[in-house]
Amino acid sequence: MPAAPPVTLREITADTLRSIIRLDVGEHQKAFVAPNSVSIAQAHFEPKAWFRAIYAGEEPIGFVMVYENPEESEYFLWRFMIDHRHQGKGYGRAALSQVIERIRGLPAATRLLTSYLPGEGSPGGFYHRMGFVDNGDEDEGESITVLEF
């Protein structure tokens, strides 16, 4: 059995934009994450957004965006998605692990937060397996979950 290709986080360029925008989650997951085109547009108008395409080898497979506010010790995983054709292969875990390690290395970072809508197809279970813990707070019906460093 061949080894899985390495997962990397890469800047999105004019040449790669269309391939990242075409990535999509499964139908049952569409209520849980905005399309990448919306996320990329939002990122361009938010100076504290850090965003990258997720690649497996040379193939784009996902997208991640973090709200970074270095004046505070908290960071927020704003968007995270793996294309439906690449889910269940360990790519999400590998990509999010890289994001977590990157944020852990930032000055004064003490925790990473994210939110999710509960329900079938929700990423809540994935975040919990990655070490996030619900803190009991909600924002517009989304459960807030935290990974302490």
N, C-alpha and C positions, 0 to 999 in steps of 0.2 A: 504494500500500500504506500503510495507516494506521500511525502511529508506535505503538510498544508503550507501554502505560500506565506511568507512573512506579512504581518499586518503593519502598515505604516500610516501615519497621519501626514497629509500633504496640503500645501496651500492650493487653493482653487485658482486657476488661471483662465484667461480668455479661451485657451485651447481645451481646457477640461470642463468648463462650466456646463455645457450641454449634457455631458455624460453624468454629471452629478445631479442635475435637475431631473433627469430621466429616472433616477433611482426612486423606488417606491416601496412602501410596506404593503403587507397583505390587506385585502379588503376589510377584514375584521379588526384591523389595527388603525385604520385611517382616522378614526375619531381621537386617537391618542397623540398624534404628532402632526405638526404642520408640514406641508410640502416643502422640499428643499428650496424651491424658488422663493417662497415667502421668507424662509429663514435667512437666505443669503441677502435678500433685499433688506430685511430688518437689520442684519449685521452691518450693512453699509451705512446705516443711519444711526448706529449705536457705537460710539467710540470705545466702549468698554467690552465690546463683543470680540471674542477670539474664536475663529471657526476654521475647520479643516475638513477635507475629504478623507474618508477612510478607504484605504486600498488593501487588497490581498494580492500580493505580488504586484503586477502591473494593471490589475483590474479594479476600477472603482466599485466599492460595495456599500458605502455608507457616508454619513455626515454627522459631525459633532459641532456644537456651539456652546461656549461657556461665557457667562457674564463675569468679567474680572474687574474687581474694584480693589486695587492694591491698598487703598486707604483703610480698608476693613480686612478682617481676618477670614471672612467668609467668601466663598466663590459659589456660583450657581450654574449647574449643568442645565443649560437652557433648552438645548435640543440634542437628541441622540437617536440615530436610526441606522438600521442595517436593512438593506434591500431584501425583500421577501425571498428572493432566489438564493440568498446567502445566509439566511438565519439557520440556527441550529448547528453551525459548524465551528463554534468557538471564536468567531471573529469579533462578535460584540464584546465578549469578555476581554479579549486581547486588546481591543481598541480602548475600551473604558479603563483598563488597567494602565495604559499609557497616559491617558488624560489624568488619571488620579496621581500617578507618579510625577507628572509635570507640575500639577498644582501643589502637591506636597513640597516641591522644591522652591516654590515662590516665597518671598519674604513674608513672614508673619501669617502664613496660611494655616488655619487651625481646623477648617472643616469645609466640606463640599456639600451643598444642598442640591436637591432637585425636587420635582413634583411630578405626580402622575394621577390620572383619573382612574379610580378603581373600576373593575369590570373585566369581562372576558376579553382577552387579547391585550390587557394592560401590561405595561413593563414593570409594574410593582414587584412581582416575584423576582425578576431579573435583578433589579436594584438591591433587593434584600439579599440575594445570593452573593452580590458583590460587596456586602458589608454595610449597606445603608440601613438605617433604622428609622421608622416613622417616629416623628416627634410629637404627634397629636395635633399639630396645626394643620389648617386647611387654607387654601387660597382659591376662591371661585370654584369650589367643589373638588379641587385637586388636593390630595394628601401630600404633605411636605415630608420628605425623608432626608436624613442627614448621615454623612460619613465623617466621623471625627478623626483627626490626624493625631 
